[in-house]
Amino acid sequence: MGPDKLQGYDSIPFKTRNEHKGMLIFALKDSHSFKLKKQNMHRIILLFALALLASLPLSSQEFSAGFRAGLNFSTINGPLETDDSGNDLEDYTIKTGFHVGAIANLKFNDIFGLRGELLYSQKGTQYSFVGPSYWVFYTANDMPVYATGNRNTTLTVTNSYIDIPVTAVGRLGRLELSGGLNLGILISSRGTGQLSFSGQSAGGSTVDPFTIALEFNYFDDTFQRTDATDVETRRIDGKDVLIPKTLGAYYQTTEEESDKLFNTLELGLIGGLAFYLNQGLYLSFRANYGLSDLTKTNQDISKLSLDASRNFIFREDDDRNLTLQASVGFSF
């Protein structure tokens, strides 16, 4: 810190400085984790952007509204689980969804302006896991029976967000460029698909192939195995184990891991271009890339193996949304 800044700080009354120090100490004590700090940062950025918009002078010539609707082509970008030879066991591919909502434009001159939007936006991915894995069977009294073998999982994940993009807009003739920040608020999270497994139990019993339907509601599904009611009974290692015909999102979790998989808030970058067909109607193409981790470590469980004590291995992957949007819009 330079002398001029120190001098400015000394000019602040002693009581005020103590108040500022007290506020700083309180804020530091209140920061329990790095993720909480990131969420607070996201809120501060959003509030700053909204305050900036509110502080600008408006007139009937400067302000306009409109709407936008179109398709989303989304996936999740992050590390993939690999086998001992380095081969990918997981894959994330494009899932199609849609977006729709309102826009508000603030025009400073014929070239430059700001735009705020309020959108409903479907994101997600097509997920698959194919390769060596494990399965934990449970008896009626919740005793585990372990098996290793091969797993094949396909899952369509649909995450629905309220997106609030705030972008700077530059227009040259019919062409418009935009870029800025996007805050996403997750309001619904579901997955559908199926899982199949076959292999051998720890006691040497053959595990014949079985298939389970996956019906995940990441917001509302219960933890542990309380949601498994329709089951098949098999005899493995001298025990009657239960194989559910349909699984919820958190079938294989413990009580201590009572957290949902996806984070509620997402901060990202957004940018693209638009071509105006006339004064108000335009076609738009843009990309939205997440800056924050989508998933929580205590629910991001390895599907490859358990640890030496047969406990779950939690993956500290940094998973992020990647969404391409094709839109038709109109500004009044």
C-alpha positions as CSV (number, residue, x, y, z in Angstrom):
1,M,0.0,0.0,0.0
2,G,1.5,3.3,-1.1
3,P,2.1,6.3,1.2
4,D,-0.8,8.3,-0.4
5,K,-3.2,5.5,0.4
6,L,-1.9,5.3,4.0
7,Q,-2.4,9.0,4.4
8,G,-5.9,8.7,3.1
9,Y,-6.6,5.9,5.6
10,D,-5.1,8.0,8.5
11,S,-7.5,10.8,7.6
12,I,-10.5,8.5,8.5
13,P,-11.7,9.1,12.1
14,F,-10.4,6.6,14.6
15,K,-14.0,5.5,15.5
16,T,-14.9,5.0,11.9
17,R,-11.8,2.9,11.4
18,N,-12.6,0.8,14.4
19,E,-16.1,0.3,13.0
20,H,-14.6,-0.8,9.7
21,K,-12.2,-3.2,11.4
22,G,-15.1,-4.6,13.4
23,M,-17.1,-5.2,10.3
24,L,-14.1,-6.9,8.6
25,I,-13.5,-9.2,11.6
26,F,-17.2,-10.1,11.6
27,A,-17.2,-10.9,7.9
28,L,-14.1,-13.1,8.2
29,K,-15.6,-15.0,11.1
30,D,-18.8,-15.5,9.1
31,S,-17.0,-17.1,6.2
32,H,-17.2,-20.8,7.0
33,S,-16.1,-22.3,3.6
34,F,-14.6,-21.3,0.3
35,K,-17.9,-22.2,-1.5
36,L,-19.8,-19.8,0.7
37,K,-17.4,-17.1,-0.2
38,K,-17.9,-17.8,-3.9
39,Q,-21.7,-17.6,-3.5
40,N,-21.4,-14.3,-1.6
41,M,-19.1,-13.0,-4.5
42,H,-21.8,-14.0,-7.0
43,R,-24.4,-12.1,-5.0
44,I,-22.2,-9.0,-4.8
45,I,-21.6,-9.0,-8.5
46,L,-25.3,-9.3,-9.3
47,L,-26.2,-6.6,-6.8
48,F,-23.5,-4.3,-8.3
49,A,-24.9,-4.9,-11.8
50,L,-28.4,-4.2,-10.7
51,A,-27.3,-1.1,-8.9
52,L,-25.5,0.1,-11.9
53,L,-28.6,-0.3,-14.1
54,A,-30.7,1.5,-11.5
55,S,-28.4,4.4,-11.2
56,L,-28.4,5.2,-14.9
57,P,-30.7,7.9,-16.2
58,L,-33.6,6.7,-18.3
59,S,-35.8,8.4,-20.8
60,S,-38.4,7.1,-23.2
61,Q,-35.8,7.2,-26.0
62,E,-33.3,5.1,-24.1
63,F,-35.3,2.2,-22.7
64,S,-37.0,-0.6,-24.6
65,A,-38.2,-4.1,-23.8
66,G,-38.7,-7.3,-25.7
67,F,-38.6,-11.1,-25.6
68,R,-36.3,-14.0,-26.6
69,A,-37.0,-17.7,-27.2
70,G,-35.1,-20.5,-28.7
71,L,-33.1,-23.7,-28.2
72,N,-30.4,-24.7,-25.8
73,F,-27.6,-27.2,-26.7
74,S,-26.0,-27.9,-23.3
75,T,-23.6,-30.3,-21.6
76,I,-21.4,-30.5,-18.5
77,N,-17.7,-29.9,-18.9
78,G,-15.5,-31.5,-16.3
79,P,-13.0,-34.3,-15.5
80,L,-14.0,-37.8,-16.5
81,E,-13.4,-40.9,-14.4
82,T,-10.9,-43.3,-16.0
83,D,-9.9,-46.9,-15.4
84,D,-6.4,-48.1,-14.4
85,S,-5.3,-47.9,-18.1
86,G,-6.4,-44.3,-18.4
87,N,-9.5,-45.0,-20.6
88,D,-12.5,-42.8,-20.1
89,L,-15.4,-44.5,-18.3
90,E,-17.7,-41.5,-18.4
91,D,-19.0,-39.3,-21.2
92,Y,-21.0,-36.1,-21.3
93,T,-22.8,-35.3,-24.6
94,I,-25.1,-32.6,-25.8
95,K,-28.7,-32.4,-24.5
96,T,-31.3,-30.2,-26.2
97,G,-33.6,-27.9,-24.2
98,F,-35.2,-24.5,-24.6
99,H,-35.2,-21.0,-23.2
100,V,-37.8,-18.2,-23.1
101,G,-38.1,-14.9,-21.3
102,A,-38.1,-11.1,-21.3
103,I,-35.4,-8.6,-22.1
104,A,-34.9,-5.0,-21.2
105,N,-32.5,-2.7,-23.2
106,L,-30.9,0.5,-22.0
107,K,-29.5,2.4,-25.0
108,F,-26.8,5.1,-24.4
109,N,-26.3,5.9,-28.1
110,D,-26.7,4.4,-31.5
111,I,-23.8,2.0,-30.9
112,F,-23.6,1.1,-27.2
113,G,-26.1,-0.1,-24.5
114,L,-26.8,-2.5,-21.7
115,R,-29.2,-5.4,-21.6
116,G,-30.8,-7.3,-18.8
117,E,-32.8,-10.5,-19.2
118,L,-35.0,-12.8,-17.2
119,L,-35.1,-16.3,-18.7
120,Y,-36.4,-19.8,-18.0
121,S,-33.6,-22.0,-19.4
122,Q,-33.2,-25.8,-19.6
123,K,-29.7,-27.1,-19.3
124,G,-28.1,-30.4,-18.5
125,T,-26.4,-33.3,-20.3
126,Q,-26.6,-36.8,-21.7
127,Y,-24.5,-38.8,-19.3
128,S,-23.1,-42.3,-19.6
129,F,-20.8,-44.6,-17.6
130,V,-19.6,-47.9,-19.2
131,G,-16.9,-50.1,-17.6
132,P,-15.6,-51.7,-14.4
133,S,-17.5,-50.8,-11.3
134,Y,-19.0,-52.1,-8.1
135,W,-22.5,-52.5,-6.6
136,V,-23.6,-52.6,-2.9
137,F,-26.6,-54.8,-2.3
138,Y,-28.6,-54.5,0.9
139,T,-30.6,-57.0,2.9
140,A,-34.0,-56.2,4.4
141,N,-32.2,-55.2,7.7
142,D,-29.8,-53.0,5.8
143,M,-26.7,-55.3,5.8
144,P,-24.4,-54.6,2.8
145,V,-23.2,-57.2,0.4
146,Y,-20.5,-56.1,-2.0
147,A,-19.9,-57.0,-5.6
148,T,-17.5,-56.0,-8.4
149,G,-18.2,-56.2,-12.1
150,N,-19.3,-54.1,-15.0
151,R,-21.8,-51.2,-15.0
152,N,-23.6,-49.5,-17.9
153,T,-25.5,-46.3,-17.0
154,T,-27.3,-43.9,-19.3
155,L,-28.8,-40.8,-17.8
156,T,-30.5,-37.7,-19.2
157,V,-30.1,-34.8,-16.8
158,T,-32.4,-31.8,-17.1
159,N,-31.5,-28.8,-14.9
160,S,-34.0,-25.9,-15.1
161,Y,-32.7,-22.4,-14.3
162,I,-33.9,-18.9,-13.9
163,D,-31.1,-17.1,-15.8
164,I,-30.4,-13.4,-15.3
165,P,-27.9,-12.3,-17.9
166,V,-26.5,-8.7,-17.8
167,T,-24.6,-7.8,-20.9
168,A,-22.9,-4.9,-22.6
169,V,-24.2,-4.5,-26.2
170,G,-22.5,-3.0,-29.2
171,R,-24.4,-2.6,-32.5
172,L,-22.9,-1.9,-36.0
173,G,-25.7,-1.7,-38.6
174,R,-27.6,-5.0,-38.5
175,L,-24.9,-6.8,-36.5
176,E,-24.9,-6.8,-32.7
177,L,-22.3,-8.1,-30.3
178,S,-22.9,-8.7,-26.6
179,G,-21.0,-10.0,-23.6
180,G,-21.3,-10.1,-19.9
181,L,-22.2,-12.1,-16.8
182,N,-25.0,-14.6,-16.1
183,L,-26.5,-15.6,-12.8
184,G,-28.4,-18.9,-12.8
185,I,-30.8,-20.0,-10.1
186,L,-31.5,-23.7,-10.2
187,I,-35.3,-24.3,-9.7
188,S,-35.6,-28.0,-10.8
189,S,-33.2,-30.9,-11.4
190,R,-34.2,-34.3,-12.7
191,G,-32.6,-37.3,-14.4
192,T,-34.1,-40.3,-16.2
193,G,-32.3,-43.4,-17.6
194,Q,-31.3,-46.9,-16.7
195,L,-28.5,-48.8,-15.1
196,S,-27.4,-52.4,-15.6
197,F,-24.8,-54.4,-13.7
198,S,-23.3,-57.9,-13.6
199,G,-20.3,-59.4,-11.9
200,Q,-19.2,-61.3,-8.8
201,S,-19.8,-60.8,-5.1
202,A,-17.0,-60.5,-2.5
203,G,-18.0,-64.0,-1.4
204,G,-17.6,-65.5,-4.9
205,S,-21.3,-65.7,-5.9
206,T,-22.1,-64.9,-9.5
207,V,-24.2,-61.8,-9.9
208,D,-26.4,-62.3,-13.0
209,P,-27.2,-59.2,-15.0
210,F,-30.0,-56.9,-13.7
211,T,-31.4,-53.6,-14.9
212,I,-32.8,-50.7,-12.8
213,A,-34.8,-47.8,-14.0
214,L,-33.4,-44.4,-12.9
215,E,-35.9,-41.7,-11.9
216,F,-34.0,-39.0,-10.2
217,N,-35.4,-35.9,-8.6
218,Y,-32.3,-34.2,-7.2
219,F,-34.3,-31.7,-5.2
220,D,-36.9,-34.0,-3.5
221,D,-35.6,-37.6,-3.5
222,T,-35.0,-39.0,0.0
223,F,-31.6,-40.1,1.3
224,Q,-30.4,-43.7,1.8
225,R,-32.8,-46.4,0.7
226,T,-36.2,-45.3,2.0
227,D,-37.5,-44.6,-1.6
228,A,-37.0,-48.2,-2.8
229,T,-40.4,-50.0,-2.5
230,D,-40.7,-52.2,-5.6
231,V,-37.8,-54.7,-5.3
232,E,-36.5,-58.1,-6.6
233,T,-35.0,-60.5,-4.0
234,R,-31.9,-62.6,-4.8
235,R,-29.8,-64.9,-2.8
236,I,-26.1,-63.7,-2.8
237,D,-23.4,-64.9,-0.4
238,G,-26.0,-66.8,1.6
239,K,-28.1,-63.6,2.2
240,D,-31.4,-62.4,0.7
241,V,-30.6,-59.1,-0.9
242,L,-33.0,-56.5,-2.4
243,I,-32.6,-55.1,-5.9
244,P,-34.9,-52.1,-6.5
245,K,-36.7,-51.9,-9.9
246,T,-36.5,-48.1,-9.8
247,L,-33.9,-45.9,-8.1
248,G,-34.0,-42.4,-6.7
249,A,-31.1,-40.0,-6.9
250,Y,-29.6,-40.8,-3.4
251,Y,-30.1,-44.5,-3.0
252,Q,-26.4,-45.2,-2.1
253,T,-25.7,-42.4,0.4
254,T,-25.3,-42.2,4.2
255,E,-27.2,-40.1,6.6
256,E,-24.2,-37.8,7.1
257,E,-24.2,-36.9,3.4
258,S,-27.6,-35.2,3.5
259,D,-26.9,-32.7,0.7
260,K,-28.2,-32.3,-2.8
261,L,-25.9,-33.0,-5.8
262,F,-26.2,-29.7,-7.7
263,N,-25.5,-26.2,-6.3
264,T,-28.4,-23.8,-6.4
265,L,-26.5,-20.8,-7.7
266,E,-24.3,-20.6,-10.8
267,L,-22.3,-17.7,-12.1
268,G,-21.1,-17.7,-15.7
269,L,-19.9,-15.8,-18.7
270,I,-22.2,-15.2,-21.6
271,G,-21.5,-13.7,-25.1
272,G,-22.6,-13.9,-28.7
273,L,-23.9,-12.1,-31.7
274,A,-27.2,-11.2,-33.3
275,F,-28.4,-10.3,-36.7
276,Y,-31.3,-8.0,-37.1
277,L,-33.8,-8.8,-39.9
278,N,-35.5,-5.5,-39.4
279,Q,-35.7,-2.8,-36.8
280,G,-36.9,-5.2,-34.0
281,L,-36.7,-8.8,-35.1
282,Y,-33.4,-10.6,-34.8
283,L,-31.7,-14.0,-34.8
284,S,-29.1,-14.6,-32.0
285,F,-26.4,-17.1,-31.3
286,R,-24.4,-17.1,-28.1
287,A,-22.5,-19.2,-25.6
288,N,-22.9,-19.5,-21.8
289,Y,-20.0,-21.0,-19.8
290,G,-20.2,-21.6,-16.1
291,L,-17.5,-20.2,-13.8
292,S,-18.6,-22.0,-10.7
293,D,-18.7,-25.7,-9.8
294,L,-22.0,-27.4,-10.4
295,T,-21.7,-30.3,-8.0
296,K,-21.1,-30.9,-4.3
297,T,-18.2,-33.2,-3.4
298,N,-20.1,-35.1,-0.8
299,Q,-22.6,-36.3,-3.4
300,D,-20.1,-36.7,-6.3
301,I,-19.3,-40.4,-5.7
302,S,-16.9,-42.5,-7.7
303,K,-18.5,-45.3,-9.7
304,L,-15.2,-47.1,-10.4
305,S,-14.4,-48.4,-6.9
306,L,-14.7,-48.1,-3.2
307,D,-11.8,-47.4,-0.9
308,A,-9.9,-50.1,1.1
309,S,-12.5,-49.9,3.9
310,R,-15.3,-50.2,1.4
311,N,-16.4,-46.6,1.8
312,F,-17.4,-44.3,-1.0
313,I,-14.7,-42.3,-2.7
314,F,-15.8,-38.7,-3.2
315,R,-14.6,-36.9,-6.3
316,E,-13.5,-33.2,-6.1
317,D,-14.3,-32.5,-9.8
318,D,-14.9,-29.0,-11.0
319,D,-18.0,-29.5,-13.2
320,R,-19.3,-26.6,-15.2
321,N,-22.2,-25.9,-17.5
322,L,-21.6,-25.2,-21.2
323,T,-24.6,-24.0,-23.1
324,L,-25.0,-22.8,-26.7
325,Q,-28.2,-20.9,-27.5
326,A,-30.0,-20.2,-30.8
327,S,-32.7,-17.6,-30.3
328,V,-35.3,-15.6,-32.1
329,G,-36.0,-12.2,-30.4
330,F,-37.8,-9.0,-30.8
331,S,-37.2,-5.6,-29.3
332,F,-40.1,-3.1,-29.2
